[in-house]
Amino acid sequence: MNFRKLSLFVVLMLMLALAVAACGGGGTGTAATVEPAAEEPAAEEPAAEEPAATDLGTADNPIIMSFVPSGDTQDIIASAKADAERIASEAKAKMEDFVARRTKTAEGKIAQAETQAIADVRAAAAEAAVTAATSIMAQSVKGQVADELISKGIKDVRDKLN
């Protein structure tokens, strides 16, 4: 455990020493210093008053951005056009796929509604036929035979029509 602590301390000290050395340390470097040439003082021009830094971005002191033309403008324009065409073709493909899926879904719903309507009409026709057959048989046949015929006939009609 002591070896780990000692190793960590040594590594940290080395890193600190490298950081101090890289930053330059004090002013005892070997760089030559150049003294400024003595010039005659120029007539002082009145300094233009600049607005405070806090006024930046206001109507009186707007932020102005400017761009320098580049020699790569044609490349940038060509790349942008290619990107725009690619995005447009992808959007078109997605839209066509979306419309195709929606059309298929709508056609499926229409077919389902059609099937349900046919089943409803058949059920109504079967119910009407059973009611009519019951009424006719009740009037023409009497007794126990009539009851058996009516029951059997109703069952057969329902089975066939449904």
C-alpha positions as CSV (number, residue, x, y, z in Angstrom):
1,M,0.0,0.0,0.0
2,N,2.9,2.4,0.8
3,F,4.5,1.6,-2.5
4,R,1.3,2.6,-4.3
5,K,1.0,5.9,-2.4
6,L,4.7,6.7,-3.1
7,S,4.3,5.9,-6.8
8,L,1.3,8.1,-7.0
9,F,3.1,10.9,-5.3
10,V,6.1,10.6,-7.6
11,V,3.9,10.6,-10.7
12,L,2.0,13.6,-9.5
13,M,5.2,15.5,-8.8
14,L,6.5,14.7,-12.3
15,M,3.3,15.9,-13.9
16,L,3.5,19.1,-11.9
17,A,7.1,19.7,-12.8
18,L,6.3,19.1,-16.5
19,A,3.4,21.5,-16.4
20,V,5.5,24.3,-14.8
21,A,8.3,23.7,-17.3
22,A,5.8,23.8,-20.2
23,C,4.3,27.1,-19.0
24,G,7.5,28.9,-19.1
25,G,8.1,29.7,-15.5
26,G,9.7,33.0,-14.6
27,G,11.3,35.8,-16.7
28,T,14.8,34.3,-16.7
29,G,14.5,33.0,-20.2
30,T,17.3,33.4,-22.8
31,A,15.1,35.4,-25.2
32,A,16.6,38.7,-26.3
33,T,14.8,41.8,-25.3
34,V,14.4,44.6,-27.8
35,E,14.2,48.1,-26.5
36,P,11.7,50.3,-28.4
37,A,13.2,53.0,-30.6
38,A,12.8,56.5,-29.4
39,E,10.3,58.3,-31.6
40,E,9.1,61.7,-31.4
41,P,5.7,61.9,-29.8
42,A,3.0,62.4,-32.4
43,A,0.3,64.9,-32.0
44,E,-2.4,63.4,-30.0
45,E,-5.6,62.8,-32.0
46,P,-8.8,62.9,-30.1
47,A,-9.9,59.4,-29.4
48,A,-13.3,58.4,-30.7
49,E,-15.6,57.4,-27.9
50,E,-16.3,53.8,-28.1
51,P,-19.4,52.5,-26.5
52,A,-19.1,50.3,-23.5
53,A,-18.7,46.5,-24.0
54,T,-22.1,46.1,-22.4
55,D,-23.8,48.1,-25.2
56,L,-22.7,45.6,-27.8
57,G,-25.6,44.2,-29.8
58,T,-27.9,47.2,-29.3
59,A,-29.3,49.4,-32.0
60,D,-26.6,52.0,-31.5
61,N,-23.8,49.4,-31.5
62,P,-25.0,46.4,-33.5
63,I,-23.0,43.2,-34.0
64,I,-21.7,43.1,-37.6
65,M,-20.7,39.9,-39.2
66,S,-19.0,39.7,-42.5
67,F,-17.7,36.8,-44.6
68,V,-14.7,36.8,-46.9
69,P,-15.3,35.3,-50.3
70,S,-13.5,32.0,-50.7
71,G,-12.0,30.3,-53.7
72,D,-14.0,27.2,-52.7
73,T,-17.4,28.8,-53.3
74,Q,-18.1,26.7,-56.4
75,D,-17.3,23.5,-54.6
76,I,-19.5,24.5,-51.7
77,I,-22.4,25.4,-54.1
78,A,-22.0,22.1,-56.0
79,S,-22.0,20.2,-52.7
80,A,-25.0,22.0,-51.4
81,K,-26.9,21.3,-54.7
82,A,-26.0,17.7,-54.6
83,D,-27.2,17.5,-50.9
84,A,-30.4,19.2,-51.8
85,E,-31.1,16.8,-54.7
86,R,-30.3,13.8,-52.5
87,I,-32.6,15.1,-49.7
88,A,-35.4,15.8,-52.3
89,S,-35.1,12.4,-53.8
90,E,-35.2,10.7,-50.3
91,A,-38.2,12.8,-49.3
92,K,-40.0,11.9,-52.6
93,A,-39.3,8.2,-52.0
94,K,-40.5,8.4,-48.4
95,M,-43.7,10.2,-49.5
96,E,-44.4,7.6,-52.2
97,D,-43.9,4.8,-49.7
98,F,-46.2,6.6,-47.3
99,V,-48.9,7.1,-49.9
100,A,-48.6,3.4,-51.0
101,R,-49.0,2.2,-47.4
102,R,-52.0,4.5,-46.8
103,T,-53.6,3.4,-50.1
104,K,-53.1,-0.3,-49.2
105,T,-54.6,0.3,-45.7
106,A,-57.6,2.2,-47.1
107,E,-58.2,-0.6,-49.7
108,G,-58.1,-3.2,-46.9
109,K,-60.6,-1.2,-44.8
110,I,-62.9,-0.9,-47.9
111,A,-62.7,-4.7,-48.6
112,Q,-63.4,-5.4,-44.9
113,A,-66.4,-3.1,-44.9
114,E,-67.7,-4.7,-48.1
115,T,-67.4,-8.2,-46.6
116,Q,-69.2,-7.0,-43.5
117,A,-72.0,-5.5,-45.5
118,I,-72.5,-8.7,-47.5
119,A,-72.6,-10.7,-44.3
120,D,-75.2,-8.3,-42.8
121,V,-77.4,-8.5,-45.9
122,R,-77.2,-12.3,-45.9
123,A,-78.1,-12.4,-42.2
124,A,-81.1,-10.1,-42.8
125,A,-82.2,-12.2,-45.7
126,A,-81.9,-15.4,-43.7
127,E,-83.9,-13.8,-40.9
128,A,-86.6,-12.7,-43.3
129,A,-86.8,-16.1,-44.9
130,V,-87.1,-17.8,-41.5
131,T,-89.8,-15.5,-40.5
132,A,-91.7,-16.0,-43.7
133,A,-91.3,-19.8,-43.6
134,T,-92.5,-19.8,-40.0
135,S,-95.6,-17.9,-40.8
136,I,-96.5,-20.0,-43.9
137,M,-95.9,-23.3,-42.1
138,A,-97.8,-22.2,-39.1
139,Q,-100.9,-21.5,-41.3
140,S,-100.7,-24.6,-43.5
141,V,-99.6,-27.4,-41.1
142,K,-101.2,-28.1,-37.8
143,G,-100.4,-30.4,-34.8
144,Q,-97.3,-32.1,-33.6
145,V,-96.1,-32.8,-37.2
146,A,-96.3,-29.1,-37.9
147,D,-94.2,-28.3,-34.9
148,E,-91.5,-30.8,-35.9
149,L,-91.5,-29.7,-39.5
150,I,-91.3,-26.0,-38.5
151,S,-88.4,-26.6,-36.1
152,K,-86.5,-28.7,-38.7
153,G,-87.2,-26.3,-41.5
154,I,-86.1,-23.3,-39.5
155,K,-82.9,-25.0,-38.5
156,D,-82.1,-26.0,-42.1
157,V,-82.8,-22.5,-43.5
158,R,-80.6,-20.9,-40.8
159,D,-77.8,-23.3,-41.5
160,K,-77.9,-22.8,-45.3
161,L,-78.3,-19.0,-45.3
162,N,-75.7,-18.2,-42.7
